[in-house]
Amino acid sequence: MTLSNMRIGLRLGLGFGMVCLLLLVMIVMSNAMMARINGSTDEIVHDRMPKIEATTQLLVGINEIAISLRNMMLSDDAADRKAQVDRIMSTRQSNNKALELLEGSLRDPQARELFAQIKRHIGRYRPGQDRIISDVEGNRPDDARKFLASELRPILGDLKQATNALAARQKELSTKTADAADATFRQSQQLSWGLGALALALAAAIAYWITASITRPANRALGIAQTVASGDLTSQIHSDTTDEMGQLLQALKAMNDNLATTVGTVRSGTDTIATAALEVASGSLDLSSRTEQQASSLEETASSMEQLTSTTKQNAENARQANALARSASEVAARGGQVIDQVTGTMNEINASSSRIADIIGVIDGIAFQTNILALNAAVEAARAGEDGRGFAVVASEVRNLAQRSASAAREIKELIDASTVKVASGSELVNTASQTMREIVASVQRVTDIMAEISSASAEQTAGIEQINQAVMQMDAVTQQNAALVEQSAAASESMQEQAAALAQAVAVFRLASDGSASVSMPRPARAPARPAAPREATGKNAIALPAKPLAGEEKKVAKKSAANEWEEF
């Protein structure tokens, strides 16, 4: 595992661990040096200084004994001499303690040799002290002075020399120990400074390495994030490490690639949606225009059918009245055979009734003519409606057939009325054949009654058919109006979808991909819906004039020519 692939926590732990290890080494070395210094100090305080003090005390005691011996020899007072002897004995005890201390603590060979010399000199010096004390106590001061001058003084000189040499040796050893402690201190100080400098340098190097290994990838990741935030998705992201920063760069690379793919997909989708929305909007607008035209035509057709229904109802009412009149005429003709004496008056009434019937037949003829024209217009409108008007065309054809039958019946009735009129005019000349004529009249009137019943039935059927046609047209008009509203809503929804697609395209246009040169996206502008034509007002009232539906362009002349050619052919 390379250092660049280490996790940040492991790097930090390793760096701080090395620094802590150096600090631990510094602490251990400092404690070792301090222990050496403490040992030297302890040796000086507890070993060298007591030995120097004991040697000094021994030398002072030797001098005090020498002084006490001299004082005792110079004094004539027994008490003073006694005091000097006591002082000598006390000093000997102090010297013995010092000798015991030195004997148990001296480890230096030279010091032990000097100590051995001191003991030998003390062993020679103390008997001389006892002899002088004895001579002084025995009042032999001259002997004591001679002995002191001749024998004891050289021994005292050797003892002092050895004691001074031992004191000098102890001082020398103390000086060496102090010098060693000072050297240890200096060495400890130098080592501390060296290890401190090494620790600082290593800590700085580790801190720089760790900081660089974190901040450089972090700055790179920050730059990539800022580039992505600005909409540029063309960054080439590479990472050769597997630590946290490497994983962060790999995640940024995956995010950049996924975002680029998403933006590309969204941009392509918005273009497709915009194109489809434009096509849907254009088709919806075209369909809306045609649907509105169809709705307008159906409204006009509905108005015409309403007028046709009113006219057909009036025709049926007239047919019913004519049927009633025909039945009345039949009854009158039947009674005519019984009241032959009143034939003239009856013939006059028949002539009057025939005139009235002729008028009614004229009305029926006119109604049949108008019915035929309305049925023809209905057939034209059914042809314009296409498949939806096929049933309407069938009904219109039946209406025309009924109108033709009504016209045929009217012609027959007219012929009969003419014949009846002729017969009434020549009634006086044909009185002998009145019975035969009345039978013919009865038969003719019965036929008229049957025909009028058929006319009434046909008018009723015609009325019911036209009402059904009117209801169908009204339903078609309502459905067409709903379709027109739905088409307008579809057009509005298509326009809204196109605007949203344009807004979405502008939203993703801020991103720049590696596959395109510019981030601008141009969206087609939706077409505006044409103004909806105003629906014509419905014809209301019994005497309202029916407005025929306006034929489509290209069919107007054709329908006009066909209508003019067939008008007199049918009637």
TIGULUM-39095 format. One record per atom (N, C-alpha, C): residue in one letter; x, y, z. Coordinates in steps of 0.1 Angstrom, whole numbers, plus 5000, padded with zeros to 4 digits. Each point is the difference from the previous one (the first is absolute). Example, Ala and Ser with C-alpha at 12.3 -4.5 7.8 and 13.67 -1.06 7.14 Angstrom:
residues 2
A513249435078/A499150125000/A500950125000/S499650114993/S500950115000/S499250115008/
***
This chain:
residues 571
M500949885000/M499150125000/M500950125000/T499850094990/T500850134999/T499450105010/L500850105003/L499550105009/L498850084995/S499950024986/S498950074995/S498749925000/N500149875002/N498849925001/N499649985014/M500750055010/M499649985014/M498850095003/R499249955008/R498950095005/R500550115008/I499250115000/I500450125006/I500249985015/G499149925006/G500149975015/G501349935003/L500449904991/L501249935002/L501250094998/R499950094990/R501250104999/R500150095012/L498950055004/L500150095012/L500549925012/G499549885002/G500449915011/G501549974999/L500549974988/L501449974998/L500950135002/G499550124995/G500850125003/G500050035014/F498950005007/F500050045014/F500749895008/G499949874996/G500849905007/G501550024999/M500550044988/M501450024999/M500450125009/V499250115000/V500350115009/V500049965014/C499049925004/C499949965014/C501249905003/L500449924991/L501249925002/L501250085003/L500250114992/L501150085002/L499950075014/L498850055003/L499850055014/L500349905010/L499649884998/L500349895010/L501549985002/V500750004988/V501549985000/V500650125008/M499550124997/M500550125007/M499849995015/I498849955004/I499749995014/I500949895007/V500249894993/V500849895005/V501450055002/M500650064989/M501450055001/M500150115010/S499050095001/S500150105010/S500049945014/N499149905002/N500049945013/N501349925004/A500649944989/A501249935002/A501150105004/M500150114993/M501050115003/M499750065014/M498750025003/M499750065013/M500349905011/A499949874997/A500349895010/A501550005002/R500850024990/R501550015001/R500450125008/I499350124997/I500350125007/I499649985015/N498849945002/N499649985013/N500949905008/G500649904993/G500949915006/G501350075004/S500550094991/S501250085003/S499750095012/T498950075000/T499750095011/T499849925013/D499349884999/D499949925012/D501349955005/E500949974991/E501449965004/E500750115006/I499950124995/I500750115006/I499550035014/V498650005001/V499450045012/V500149905011/H499849874996/H499949905010/H501349915001/D500950024992/D501249935000/D501350085002/R500150094990/R501350085000/R500050105011/M498950075002/M499950115010/M500249945014/P499349895004/P500249945014/P501549965002/K500649944989/K501449965001/K500950125002/I499750114992/I500850125002/I499850065014/E498750005005/E499750055013/E500749915011/A500049874997/A500649915010/A501550025000/T500650024988/T501450025000/T500450135006/T499250114997/T500250135006/T499949995015/Q498949935005/Q499849985014/Q501249935007/L500549904992/L501249925006/L501250095001/L500250094989/L501150095001/L499950105011/V498750055001/V499850105011/V500249935014/G499549885001/G500249935013/G501549985003/I500849964989/I501449985002/I500750145005/N499650104994/N500550135004/N499550045014/E498849975003/E499550035014/E500849925010/I500249874997/I500849925010/I501450065002/A500650044989/A501350065000/A500050125009/I499050084998/I499950135008/I499749965014/S499249915003/S499749965014/S501349955007/L500849924993/L501249955005/L501050115004/R500150094991/R500950125002/R499450085012/N498750035000/N499550075011/N500249935014/M499849874999/M500149935013/M501550015004/M501049994991/M501450015004/M500350145005/L499350104995/L500350145004/L499350045013/S499049935004/S499150045011/S500649935013/D499950085011/D500449955013/D498849975008/D498850034995/D498849975008/D499549864997/A499849935010/A499649864999/A498649994994/A499250095003/A498650004995/A500050024985/D500950104996/D500150034986/D500649884992/R500949945006/R500649884994/R498949894999/K499249995010/K498949905000/K499150034989/A499750134998/A499150044989/A500649974987/Q501250024998/Q500749974987/Q500049854997/V500249925011/V500049854998/V498649964996/D498950065006/D498749964996/D499750044986/R500550124996/R499850044986/R500749914991/I501249965003/I500749904991/I499249874999/M499549955011/M499249885000/M498750024991/S499350115002/S498850034992/S500450014985/T501150064997/T500450024986/T500349864994/R500749925008/R500349864995/R498749934996/Q498950015008/Q498849944997/Q499450054986/S500150134999/S499550064987/S500949954989/N501349995002/N500949954989/N499749854997/N499749935011/N499649864997/N498849984991/K499050095003/K498849994992/K500350044985/A500950104999/A500450044986/A500749894993/L500949935008/L500849894994/L499049884996/E499149985009/E499049894997/E499250034987/L499650134999/L499350044988/L500849994987/L501350045001/L500950004989/L500349854996/E500249925010/E500449864998/E498849934993/G498850035003/G498849934993/G499650064987/S500550124997/S499550064988/S501050034989/L501349985003/L501050024990/L500149894991/R499950034986/R500149894990/R501150034991/D500550125000/D501150034991/D501349945005/P500849934992/P501249935005/P501050105006/Q500250114994/Q500950105005/Q499650065013/A498750025001/A499450065012/A500149895011/R499849874997/R500149905010/R501549995005/E500950014990/E501550005004/E500350115009/L499550124997/L500350115009/L499349985013/F498849945000/F499349985013/F500849905008/A500649904994/A500849905007/A501250075006/Q500650104993/Q501150075006/Q499650085012/I498850064998/I499550085012/I499849915012/K499549884998/K499849915011/K501349965006/R501049984992/R501349965006/R500650125008/H499850124994/H500650125007/H499250025013/I498749985000/I499250025012/I500449895010/G500349884995/G500449905009/G501450035007/R500850074994/R501350055005/R499850135009/Y499050084995/Y499850135006/Y499349995014/R499149915001/R499349995013/R500849955012/P500949904998/P500849975011/P500950125005/G500550084990/G500850125004/G499250095008/Q498750024995/Q499150085008/Q499949955015/D499849875001/D499949955014/D501250025008/R501249994994/R501350025007/R500150145005/I499650104991/I500150145003/I499050035012/I498849944999/I499050025011/I500649945013/S500649894999/S500649945012/S501150085005/D500950054992/D501150085005/D499550135006/V499050064994/V499450135005/V499449975013/E499249895001/E499449975013/E501049965010/G501149954996/G501149965010/G500950125002/N499750114996/N500950125002/N501349994993/R499949954988/R501349994993/R499850074987/P499750125000/P499850084988/P501250014991/D501249995006/D501150014991/D500149874991/D499849895007/D500049874992/D498950014989/A498950055004/A498950014990/A500350094989/R500750115002/R500350094989/R501149944992/K501049935006/K501049944992/K499449894991/F499249925006/F499349894992/F499250064989/L499250115002/L499250064990/L500950064989/A501150065004/A500850064990/A500849904992/S500449895006/S500949914994/S499349894992/E498949955006/E499449884994/E498550024995/L499350085008/L498550014997/L499750104988/R500950105000/R499750104989/R500249944986/P501049924997/P500149954987/P498849914997/I499549925010/I498849924998/I498850084997/L499950115007/L498950094997/L500150064986/G501250044996/G500150054987/G499649904989/D500449875002/D499649904990/D498549985000/L499450005013/L498649985001/L499250114992/K500450135003/K499450114993/K500149994985/Q501249964996/Q500349994985/Q499149904994/A499949895007/A499149894994/A498550055000/T499650065011/T498650055001/T499850104990/N500950104998/N499850104989/N500049944986/A500849894999/A500049944987/A498649934997/L499549935011/L498749944999/L498950104997/A500050125007/A499150104997/A500150064986/A501250014995/A500250054986/A499549904990/R500249875004/R499549894991/R498550004999/Q499450025011/Q498550015001/Q499550124992/K500750115002/K499650124992/K500249984985/E501149934997/E500249974985/E498949914995/L499749895008/L498949924995/L498750074999/S499750095010/S498850084999/S500050094988/T501150064997/T500150084988/T499849924987/K500649885000/K499749914988/K498649974998/T499349975012/T498649964999/T499250124996/A500350125005/A499350124995/A500250034986/D501349984995/D500350024986/D499249904991/A499949885005/A499249894993/A498650044999/A499450055012/A498650055000/A499850124990/D501050095000/D499950114991/D500049954985/A500949914998/A500149944986/A498749934996/T499549935010/T498749934997/T498950104997/F500050115008/F499050104998/F500250064986/R501250034996/R500350064987/R499649904989/Q500349885002/Q499749904990/Q498549984999/S499350005012/S498649995000/S499350124993/Q500650125002/Q499550124994/Q500149994985/Q501249964995/Q500349994986/Q499149894994/L499949895007/L499149894995/L498550054999/S499650075010/S498650055000/S499850104988/W501050094999/W499850094988/W500149934987/G500849904999/G500149924987/G498749934998/L499649925010/L498749934998/L498850094998/G500050125007/G498950094998/G500050054985/A501250044995/A500150054987/A499649894990/L500549875003/L499649894991/L498549985000/A499450015013/A498649985001/A499250114993/L500550125001/L499350114993/L500149994985/A501249964995/A500249984986/A499149894994/L500049895008/L499249884996/L498550045001/A499650075010/A498650035001/A499650104989/A500950094997/A499750094988/A499949934987/A501049904998/A499949924988/A498749924999/I499749945011/I498849915001/I498850094998/A499950125006/A498950084999/A499950054985/Y501150044994/Y500050044986/Y499549894991/W500549885002/W499649884992/W498549975002/I499650005012/I498649965002/I499150124995/T500450125002/T499250114995/T499950004985/A501249984994/A500050004985/A499249884995/S500149885006/S499249894996/S498550015001/I499650105009/I498650025002/I499550124992/T500850125001/T499550124994/T500150004985/R501049934994/R500150004985/R498849934994/P499749875004/P498849944995/P498750085004/A500050065012/A498850075004/A499850124991/N501150084997/N499950114991/N499649964986/R500549884996/R499649954987/R498549974999/A499649935011/A498649975001/A499150125001/L500550115007/L499350125001/L499950074986/G501150004992/G500050054987/G499049934991/I500049875001/I499149924992/I498550035004/A499750015013/A498750035004/A499650144996/Q500950105000/Q499750134995/Q499750004985/T500849924993/T499849994985/T498649944997/V499749895008/V498749944998/V498850105004/A500350075011/A499050105004/A499750114990/S501150034992/S499950104989/S499349954988/G499749864999/G499449944989/G500949944990/D501349995003/D501049944991/D500249855004/L499549914992/L500149865003/L501149934991/T500950084995/T501149944991/T501349975007/S500050015013/S501249985008/S500449854999/Q501449984998/Q500549875000/Q500649975014/I499449915007/I500349975014/I500849875001/H501250005006/H500849885001/H500550005015/S500149885005/S500549985014/S500749865000/D501350015005/D500849885001/D500149955014/T499450065010/T500049965014/T498749945004/T500149935011/T498849935005/T499750055014/D500550115005/D499750065013/D498650074998/E499750075011/E498750075001/E499950104988/M501150084998/M499950104990/M500049944986/G500749884998/G499849934988/G498649954997/Q499449955011/Q498649954999/Q499150124997/L500350125006/L499250124998/L500150044985/L501250004994/L500250034986/L499349904991/Q500149875004/Q499249904992/Q498550025001/A499550045012/A498650035001/A499650124992/L500950115000/L499850114992/L500049974985/K500949914996/K500049954986/K498749934996/A499649915009/A498749934998/A498850104999/M500050105010/M499050105000/M500050084987/N501250044995/N500150084988/N499549924988/D500549874999/D499649924989/D498549985000/N499449965012/N498649985001/N499250134997/L500550115005/L499350134997/L500050034985/A501249984994/A500150024986/A499049914992/T500049885004/T499049904993/T498650055002/T499750045012/T498650045003/T499650134993/V501050104999/V499750124993/V499949984985/G500849914995/G499949964986/G498749944997/T499649915009/T498749934998/T498850105001/V500150095010/V498950105002/V500050094988/R501250044995/R500050104989/R499449934987/S500449874998/S499449934988/S498549995002/G499649965013/G498649985002/G499250134998/T500650125005/T499350124998/T499850044985/D501149974992/D499950034986/D498849914994/T500049875004/T499049914994/T498650055005/I499950035013/I498750055005/I499650134994/A500950094997/A499750134994/A499549974986/T500749924992/T499549974987/T498649935000/A499949905009/A498749935000/A498950105005/A500350085010/A499050105004/A499650104989/L501050044992/L499750094989/L499149934990/E500349874997/E499249934991/E498649985005/V499949965013/V498749985007/V499250135000/A500750115003/A499450135001/A499450044986/S500949984990/S499550034986/S498849924996/G500149865003/G498949924996/G498850035008/S500250045013/S498850045009/S499450124995/L500850104995/L499550124995/L499249984987/D500649924991/D499349964988/D498649935003/L500149905009/L498849935004/L499050095007/S500550095008/S499150105007/S499350084989/S500750054990/S499450084990/S498949934992/R500449874996/R499049924993/R498849965009/T500349975013/T498949965009/T499150125002/E500650125001/E499150125002/E499250034988/Q500649974987/Q499250024988/Q498849905000/Q500449875004/Q499049905000/Q498950035010/A500450055012/A499050045010/A499150114995/S500650104993/S499250114994/S499049944990/S500549914991/S499149944990/S498949925007/L500349925011/L499049935007/L499050095007/E500550115005/E499050095006/E499050064989/E500650034988/E499150044990/E499049894996/T500549884999/T499249884996/T498949985011/A500450015013/A499049995010/A498950105000/S500450124996/S499050114999/S499149974988/S500549954989/S499249964988/S499149895004/M500549905007/M499249885004/M498950045009/E500350105009/E498950045009/E498950074992/Q500350084990/Q499050064991/Q499349904992/L500849894995/L499349894993/L499149935008/T500349985013/T499149935009/T498750075002/S500250135002/S498850095002/S499149994987/T500650014989/T499249994987/T499449874999/T500749895003/T499549864999/T498849985009/K500150065012/K498949995009/K498750074995/Q500350124994/Q498850074994/Q499449924989/N500949934992/N499549924988/N499249885006/A500449945010/A499349895006/A498750055006/E499950115005/E498750065005/E499150024989/N500550064989/N499250024988/N499549874994/A500949905000/A499549874995/A499049945009/R500150015013/R499049955009/R498650074997/Q500050144999/Q498850074997/Q499449954986/A500949984990/A499549964987/A499449865002/N500649915008/N499549875002/N498650015006/A499950095010/A498650015006/A499050054990/L500450104992/L499150054989/L499749894990/A501049924997/A499749894991/A499049905006/R500149975012/R499149915007/R498650075000/S499950125002/S498750085000/S499449994986/A500950024990/A499550004986/A499449864997/S500749905005/S499649864998/S498649985006/E499850055012/E498749995006/E498950074993/V500450124995/V499050084992/V499649934987/A501149944994/A499749924987/A499149885003/A500249945011/A499149885004/A498650055002/R499850115006/R498750055003/R499350054987/G500950044990/G499550054987/G499149904992/G500449875002/G499149914993/G498649995005/Q499950035013/Q498749995007/Q499250134998/V500750114998/V499350134998/V500250054986/I499649924990/I500350044986/I499350124996/D498850035008/D499350124997/D500850125003/Q501049985009/Q500850125004/Q501350004993/V500149934988/V501349984994/V500650134995/T499150094996/T500650134995/T500750075011/G499250015012/G500750075011/G501249935005/T499849865000/T501249925004/T501150024991/M499750004987/M501150024990/M500750145002/N499150095003/N500750145002/N500949995012/E499549935011/E500949995011/E501349924997/I499749894992/I501249934995/I500950084992/N499450094991/N500950094992/N500750095009/A499350055011/A500850095009/A501149925008/S499649895004/S501049915007/S501149974991/S499749974987/S501049974991/S501050114998/S499450124999/S500850124998/S501050025013/R499349975011/R500950025012/R501149895001/I499649884995/I501049895000/I501050034990/A499650074989/A501050044990/A501050105006/D499550095008/D500950095006/D501049935010/I499449905008/I500849935009/I501149924993/I499549944988/I500949924992/I501250094995/G499650124996/G501150104996/G501050035011/V499450015012/V500950025012/V500949885002/I499349884999/I500849885002/I501149994989/D499650044988/D501049994989/D501250095003/G499750135005/G501150095004/G500849955011/I499349945010/I500849945011/I500949894996/A499449914991/A500949894994/A501250064993/F499850114992/F501150064993/F501150055010/Q499550075010/Q501050055010/Q500749895008/T499249895003/T500649895006/T501149944992/N499749994987/N501049944991/N501350085000/I499850145000/I501250095000/I500749985013/L499350005011/L500749985013/L500749875001/A499349894994/A500749875000/A501250004992/L499950084989/L501250014991/L501250075007/N499750115007/N501050075008/N500649915011/A499149925006/A500449915011/A500949894994/A499749954988/A500949904993/A501450064997/V500050134996/V501350074998/V500850015012/E499350045011/E500750015013/E500549875005/A499249894997/A500449875004/A501249954992/A500150044987/A501249974992/A501250075005/R499850135005/R501150075006/R500549945013/A499149945007/A500449945013/A500749874998/G500049944989/G500849884997/G499349885007/E500949925006/E499549885007/E499050035011/D500250115007/D499050035011/D498650044994/G499950044988/G498750044994/G499449904992/R500549875000/R499449904991/R498649975004/G499849985013/G498649975005/G499150124997/F500650125002/F499250124997/F499650004985/A500949964991/A499749994986/A498949914997/V500049885007/V498949904998/V498750065004/V499950065012/V498850065004/V499550114990/A501050094996/A499650104990/A499549944987/S500549894995/S499549934989/S498649955002/E499749945012/E498649965003/E499150125000/V500550115006/V499150125000/V499750054986/R501049994991/R499750044986/R499049904994/N500149875003/N499049914994/N498650035005/L500050035013/L498750035006/L499450134993/A500950104998/A499650124993/A499549974986/Q500749914993/Q499549964986/Q498749935000/R499849925010/R498749935001/R498950105003/S500350105009/S499050105003/S499750084988/A501050034991/A499750084988/A499249914990/S500349874999/S499249914991/S498649995005/A499849995013/A498649995005/A499350134998/A500750115002/A499450134997/A499550024986/R500949954990/R499650014986/R498849914998/E499949885006/E498949924998/E498750065005/I500250065013/I498850065006/I499650124991/K500950074994/K499750124992/K499249954988/E500549894994/E499349954988/E498549965004/L499949935012/L498749965004/L499150125003/I500550105006/I499250125002/I499650074987/D500950004990/D499650054987/D498949934994/A500249865001/A498949924994/A498750025007/S500150015014/S498850025008/S499350144996/T500850104998/T499550134996/T499349994986/V500649934991/V499449984987/V498649935001/K500149905009/K498749925002/K499050095007/V500350085009/V499050085007/V499550104990/A500850054991/A499650104990/A499049944990/S500249884997/S499149934991/S499049915007/G499850035013/G499149915009/G498650004995/S499650124996/S498650014995/S499749924988/E501149994992/E499849924987/E500249855003/L500749975011/L500249865003/L499249965012/V498950055003/V499249975011/V499549865000/N499849954987/N499649864999/N501149905004/T501150054998/T501249915005/T500550045013/A499250075008/A500550065013/A500449895009/S499249895000/S500449905009/S501349944997/Q500249974987/Q501449954996/Q501050105003/T499750134998/T501050105003/T500350015015/M498949995008/M500250015014/M500949885005/R499749884994/R500849885004/R501550034996/E500250064989/E501450034996/E500650115009/I499150105004/I500450105009/I500449945014/V499149915004/V500249935013/V501449934999/A500249924989/A501249934999/A501250094999/S499850114993/S501150104999/S500350065013/V498950045007/V500250065013/V500749905010/Q499649874999/Q500649905008/Q501549994997/R500250014987/R501549994996/R500750125005/V499350124999/V500750125006/V500249985015/T499049945007/T500249985014/T501249915003/D500149894992/D501149915002/D501350084997/I500050074989/I501350084997/I500350105011/M499050075005/M500250105010/M500549935013/A499549885002/A500549925012/A501449974998/E500349954988/E501549974997/E500850135001/I499550114995/I500750135001/I500250035015/S498949995008/S500250035014/S501049915007/S499949874997/S500949905006/S501550034995/A500150034987/A501350044995/A500650135006/S499150095002/S500450135007/S500449975014/A499349915007/A500449975014/A501349935000/E500249904991/E501349944999/E501150104997/Q499750094990/Q500950104996/Q500450095012/T499050045008/T500250085012/T500949935010/A499749875002/A500849925010/A501549994994/G500149974987/G501449994995/G500750135001/I499350114996/I500750135001/I500450035014/E499149965010/E500450035014/E501249915004/Q500049884995/Q501249925003/Q501350064994/I499850054987/I501150064994/I500450135007/N499050075005/N500350125008/N500849975013/Q499549895007/Q500749965012/Q501449964997/A500149924989/A501449954996/A500950124997/V499550104992/V500850124997/V500350075012/M499150025010/M500350075012/M501049925008/Q499949875001/Q501149925006/Q501350024994/M500049994986/M501350024993/M500550145002/D499150105001/D500550145003/D500650015014/A499349935010/A500650005014/A501349935000/V500149884993/V501349935000/V501050084993/T499750074989/T500950084993/T500550115008/Q499150075008/Q500450115008/Q500949955011/Q499749885006/Q500949945010/Q501449974994/N500049944987/N501249974993/N500850134998/A499350104996/A500750134998/A500650055012/A499349995012/A500650045012/A501249925004/L499849864998/L501249925003/L501250024991/V499750034988/V501150034990/V500750135005/E499250105004/E500650135005/E500849975012/Q499549925009/Q500849965012/Q501349934996/S499849914990/S501249924996/S501050104994/A499650094992/A500950104994/A500650085011/A499250055010/A500650075011/A501049925008/A499749875002/A500949915007/A501349984992/S499849994987/S501249984991/S500950125001/E499450124999/E500850125001/E500750025014/S499249965011/S500650005013/S501249905001/M499849884994/M501149905000/M501250054992/Q499750074989/Q501150054992/Q500850115008/E499250095007/E500750105008/E500849945011/Q499449895007/Q500849945010/Q501249934995/A499949944988/A501249944994/A501050104997/A499650124995/A500950114997/A500750055013/A499250015011/A500650045013/A500949895005/L499749874998/L500949905004/L501350004992/A499850024987/A501250014992/A500950125004/Q499450115003/Q500850125005/Q500749975013/A499349925009/A500549965013/A501349924998/V499949904991/V501249914998/V501050064990/A499750124994/A500950064991/A501250065007/V500050025013/V501150055007/V501249905001/F499749884998/F501049895000/F500749994987/R501349995000/R500749994987/R500749865000/L499649924990/L500549874999/L501249994990/A500749895001/A501149984991/A499649984985/S498749964998/S499649964987/S499450124992/D499850125007/D499450114993/D500950125000/G499850094991/G500850124999/G499550115008/S498750015002/S499450115007/S498949945008/A499650075010/A498949965010/A498750064997/S499950084989/S498750064997/S499149914993/V498850005003/V499049914994/V498850094995/S499749994987/S498950074994/S498849924999/M498950045005/M498849935000/M499050064991/P499249924992/P499050054991/P498950075008/R499550114994/R499050075006/R498649944997/P499249985010/P498749944997/P499150104992/A499249944991/A499050084992/A498850035009/R499550124997/R498950055008/R498749944994/A499049975009/A498749954995/A499250114994/P499449974988/P499150104994/P498850035008/A499550124998/A498850045007/A498849914996/R499349965010/R498949914997/R498850084995/P499549954988/P498850084995/P498849995009/A499250114999/A498950005009/A498949914994/A499449935009/A498949904996/A498850084996/P499449954989/P498850084995/P498849985010/R499150105000/R498949995009/R499049904995/E499449935009/E499049904996/E498750074996/A499449954990/A498750054995/A498949955010/T499350095005/T498949965010/T498750054995/G499049945005/G498650054997/G499549914989/K498750004998/K499349924991/K500250044986/N500150134997/N500250064987/N501450044997/A501049945008/A501450044997/A500449954986/I500950074994/I500549964986/I501149915002/A500049884994/A501149915001/A501250044991/L501250015006/L501150044992/L500849874996/P500149974988/P500749884996/P501550015003/A500649895004/A501450005003/A500850034988/K501050085002/K500950054989/K500949884996/P500049964987/P500949894996/P501450045000/L500849905001/L501550025000/L500450064987/A501250075000/A500650054987/A500349894991/G499750014987/G500249904990/G498749914998/E499150005010/E498849934999/E498850094998/E500250135002/E498950104999/E499450004986/K500850014989/K499550014986/K499449864996/K500749895005/K499549874996/K498649975006/V499850045013/V498749985006/V499050094994/A500350134996/A499150094994/A499549954987/K501049954992/K499649944987/K499149885001/K500449915009/K499249885002/K498650035005/S499950105009/S498750045005/S499150064989/A500650094992/A499250064989/A499649904989/A500849904998/A499749894990/A498949915005/N500049975013/N499149905005/N498750065005/E499950135002/E498950065006/E498749984992/W500050024986/W498849984992/W499949864996/E501149925001/E499949864997/E499149935010/E500250045013/E499249935011/E498650055000/F499850134997/F498650065001/F499650044987/
***
